[in-house]
Structure formats: C-alpha cells, structure tokens
Amino acid sequence: MGVVGAGHLGNYHLQKYQKIDDIKIVGVVDVLAQLARQRAEVLQCAAYTDHHALLGLVDAVSIAVPTKFHYAITKDFLEAGIDVLLEKPITETIAQADELISLAEKKRLIFQIGFVERFNPAVVALEKVVETPLFIEAHRLHPFFERGTDVDVILDLMIHDLDIILKFVKSPVKNVEAVGVSVLSDKVDIANARVTFESGCVANITASRVTGKTLQKIRFFGIEGYHAVDFGKRELLSLKRQTVNDTVEIVENKIDINMHDPLDEEIRSFVRAVRTRTPPVVSGQDGRRSLGLGLIIAEKMRLAQETTQ
C-alpha cells in the first residue's frame, strides 16, 4: 500500500492500514517533505514528495489530497494498473470523473470513492428499514476549519448526504432549488437545497461549515415509518405504524446496530475488494452521481445569486 496526502485524513488512512494483517505500507507521499518524513518515521516506510515515486512499488493506494489534484494523480495510478481508494468528491468535473471511471473499467481495477458515512453503523442498519422514502431532511453543520475550503460546502460536506440520499431514493432527479452564501471563505459556506425526485420524494438538505457546534443528522419519512440517523453518535431511531384492535399505534423498530469505526471499515472494505477483485461498496459511478447532483446544486445557487444582484 501507499498513501498520497499525509495530512489530517491521509494520516487516518495510514493508521487504519497499519492495523491490517498482511498489509505493507511502502511509502507515504506529501508535497510537504517534513510532514511526509514525520509520518514515514512512525510507520518505518519511505517518504516521498512526488506520487510518481510509488508507481511500480504498490498494488493499491489511498489518495487524500485537495480536490483539484484528484483527477491527475488518480489517472497516473490507474494508468499504471494500481487500484485506488480516492477521497470524496471524485473530481472537479463530470468529464474528469467519466475518464477515470472508464480507465478503471478498461484496466479492470478497483476504484473506490471515500464516502465514509456509507460505513457508519447507523446507515448500515438503516438499510434494513427504509423502503420508499417520501420526504428526507438532512443537516450537516460544522465549525469552520481551513482544510476543505478548496471547494465549497456542497462538495466539502453536503456531498456526504447527497450520496446517502441517492443510495436510498433510487430515482432520477426531477427538480433542484438551492440557495447559498459565503461567510468565512471565498466560496459558499452555508447552503440549502430542495431536491425533488421523479418518484415524488423530496429532500431538504442543509450544510454549513460556520456553525458553533457539530450536527450531523438525516431523517427519512415514508409510508413504512420514520427513521432518524445521528451520524456522529452512530445512532438510529426507527418508528413504524402498527394496527392493534383497529387502532393505529406508533412503535419503535428494534434494530441491532453492529458498532464499528466507519473509516476502519471503509479501509478494510477497500482491501477486501482489492484482494478478492470484487466491486467496491462505493463505486466510481456512485461518486459521479453525487458529484453530478452537487454541481447542479452549485449552479442553481449561482443563478439564484445573479437574480438577486
């Protein structure tokens, strides 16, 4: 294994790989030489400032670098026949995403996108109860951190919820309305989107990276019941309708949640896909779909801003 990007998230990837049997971390790459050396010293592996140094040395890599570098770096590894776990969002543009997906398919490589919430124990349990969502409400609110501001809050935070919503709704998007504003960066920091699907489901999604406290919740409403996920606490509250003696009651679904570390499971899932040559849990196409919806939301915000100026 190799890891490209030794910052906050890349370091977590390194820690998870280190715990897996039969994994050898060959090297860590970062443009900041001192940071790369610092990580490498702990892991007793090589440190590089150029990702090309890993070509020919590794079977697979994690890539955790700013979004603007996703396409070029991932392309280099895929062209070299190396499996890739790429942090979200997949790329900056749909054209870039399509090229990487096509390249991975052509070379029969594992190409997984790093949507860690897919591996959240509460989300895994949610699959047991969600059937046909009619209304979804999502809030992802974070304090401000400088990292991640190379993209707007849609591709930084909201995209996690877009991925989860698209996974469960399974219907084409019919209409999008959105508003957003910049507060502490030169990009949109607070955003709200209302997405209507052809199935009739409506999703109201809010994301902010300028709040005092962290809130990460999503709620699903449907004929079969109400389901609320707290991503941070890894908890699921699920309620259903039940008729007893001609009386409708609301009762709680008893759902077992298999607690685990989402990032650890994401990394292990990638390793399993590499070893068994089976499709990853979160594919390049999944990454493309969430990016596509995110870009539509960003464009709707831009148009909304123009009409108010």
N, C-alpha and C positions, 0 to 999 in steps of 0.2 A: 504494500500500500504506500501511497504518497498522499500528502495533503498540501494543497496550494492555497495559501492565505493563512497566516499564523495568528490572526487577530482574535477577537473575542470568541466568535463562533468556530473558527478553524481550530482553536485550542481545545474546545469541547470535543470536536471530532477526533482529535489526536488522543484525548483521554479515553474516549469510548473504544477506539481501535486497539488501544494498548491492553484492554481487558479481555480481548477475544483471543482464544487459543488459535494457534497456527497462523496468526497474522504477524507479518514482519513489516514494521514501518521503515521504509527505506530512506525516506527523506522528507523534509518539510521546506516549503518554498514561501518566501515573502520578500517583497522589494525592500523592506527594512532589514538589512543584514543582521543588525544586532538582535532584532526580535526573532528572526529565523534561528540564529545561533542559540538564543536563550531556550527556545522550545526544543531544539535538537539536542541540547546538552542534557535536558531532563530525560529525553527518550533514547539517548545514545544512538542517534542516527545522524545522517548528513544534513547539512543546512545549505540551501541554495537561494539565490536571488532571482533566478531565471527558471521558469517552469520547464523549459526545453531540456533542462538537465535530467529530468525524471524520465524522459522518453527512452524506452528500451530497458528501463530499470524496474518498472512496476507493471502489475497486472491491472490495477484499478486505482482511481484517485477520488478524493473528495476535493471539490472546488468551492472555496468560501471567500470570494473576493468581491469588490464592488461590482454592481450590475453591469456597468459599461464594459467590463472586461470579460463577462461570461462567454460571449459568443466566440471571440478569438481564441481564448485559452481552451475552452471545451473542444472547439474544432481541431486544434492541434492534437489533443489526446485521442479523439475519436479517429482521426485520420491515421494515427499510429496504432490503432487496434486496441485501445485501452478503454476499459469500462469506466463510466463516470457517474458519480453522485454530485449533482450540481445544486447548490443552494438556490432557493427562490429569489426573485422571479426568474423564469427560464432564460429570458433575454430581454433586450430593449424593444425589439420589433417582432412582428409575426413572421416576416421574411427570414429573419435570423433563426427563429425557433424552427421553422419548417426545414431549413437547411440542415440543422443539427439532427432533427428527428429522422430525416431522410438518410443522412450519413450513418447514423447509428443502426438503422434498419438494414441498410445496404451491407454493412460490415457485421451484422448480427451481434451487436454489442448491447450490453446493459446500460441504459441511460435513465437514471432515476432523478427526480426532482425533489428537493428537500423541503417538503411541506410537513413539518414535524407534528402539526396538530392532527394529521391523519392517524398518528400513532398514539394520540392521547387516549388513555384507558376509557375515559367517558365517551369519546367519539366512537371507539371500537364497540362499546356497549350499546351506543345509540343505534347501530345497525340492526339490533335485534328488535327494535320497536317502531322505528319510523317507516311508514308505508307510503302515504300520499300527502306530502305537505301542502297546506293551503296558504299559510302565512308564516313568514320567518322574520325574526327580529334579531339583529346581531349588533353587539357593541364591543369594540376593541379599543380601549383607551389606555394610553401610556404616558408617563412623564417624558420630557424631552431629553434625548441623547443625541450627540453629534453623529454617532455612527448610524448609518442607514439613510442619512439625508442626501445621499447622492441621487435618490429617487423620491417621488412624492409619497404621501402617506398611503396612497392607493396600492402602489407596488411594494411599499415597505411593510404595512400592517394589514390593510383591508384585504389584500390578496389571499391571506390565510382563510378568511371567512368566505371569500368568493369560491375558493377551492372546495370547501366543505359543502357549501350550498349547491354548487354544480354537481357534486358527487351524489347528493340525496334527491335533488329535484328531477334530474334526468329528463329535461325538456329544453327545447330551444328558447333562447331569449326573444321576447316579443317587443319590449319597450324598456328604455332606460331614462330616468330623470336623475339629475345629480347637481349638487352644489358643493363648493369647497372654497377655503380661504387659506392664505399664507399668514403665519403668525411670527414664527421664530426663524424660519429659513426662507430661501428664495423660491421654495416650492410649496405646493399645497400641504398644509399640516393638519387641517381638520376637514373631513369630507363626509357627506351623507349621500347615499344613493338609494333609489327606489327602482327595483328591477322587477318587471312583470314577465312571466314565462307563458308560453303558449298553452301550457296545462292549466293556466288560471292562477297558479301560485304567485304570490307577491312577496318579495324580500325587501325589508327596510334595513339598510346596513350603515352603521356609523363607525368611523375610525378617527382617532385623534392621537397625536404624539405631543400634545402640550397640556396634558391634564396633571393634576396633583397626585392622583392615585391611579393604580392599575386596575382596570376592569376588563375581563375577557369572558363574555357570555354570549350564548346563542340560544334562541328559543324557537321551537318548531310547533306549529298548531296545525292539527288535521282532524279528519273525521274520527280517526282511531284514538286521538288523545293529544296531550300536551307534553312536550319533552324539553327540558332546560338543561343545558350543559354549562358548567363553570370550568373553563379550560384551566385556569390557574389552580383551582382546588382539585381538579380532576374528578368532579362530582357530576352525577346525572340524576335529575328528578324527573320521573315519568309518571303521568297520570292517565287513566283511561276511564271511559264510561262503562258502567255496569248496571244492568237492569235486574232488580230483585223485587219480586211480587208487584210487577208493573210500575215500580218506582226506579227512576234513573238515579244512580249514585256515582260519585267520582271517587275512585280508589287508586291507590298507588301501585304501579307495577313493581314487583320485586325483581330487580335485575342485579346479577352478580357482576361486579367490576373487577377485572384482573389487574391489580395495580402494578405499574411498571414505569420506568423512566422513558418518556416518549422519544427523546433523542437517542438513547441507548438502543431502543427497539428499532428506530429508523436505521441506524447504522448496521445493526445485526441483520435487518431485513435486506439491506443492500448487499451485505456479504453473502447471505444465503442465495440471493439472485445470481450473484457472480459465480458462486460455486456450483449451483445446480443448473445454470443457464436457463432460468425461468423468468418470465416477465416481472418487473418490479411492481410493488404495490402502487407507487405513484409514477406514472409513465411520463415520457416527454409530451405525449398528447394531452395528458392532464394538465401539465404545465402550460401548454399552448392555450388550452381553453380558458384557464384562469387569467392568463395574460391578455387574451383577446377581450374578455369582459372588462378587465381593468383598464385597458386602453380606450374602450368605448365610454366608460365612466369618466375618464380623464378628458376626453373630447367633449362630452356633454357639459362638463364643468367649464371648459374653456368657452364654449358657445354661450353658456349662461352668464359668464363674466362679461363677455362682449356686449350682450344685450342690456346690461345694467350700467355700462360705462357711457 
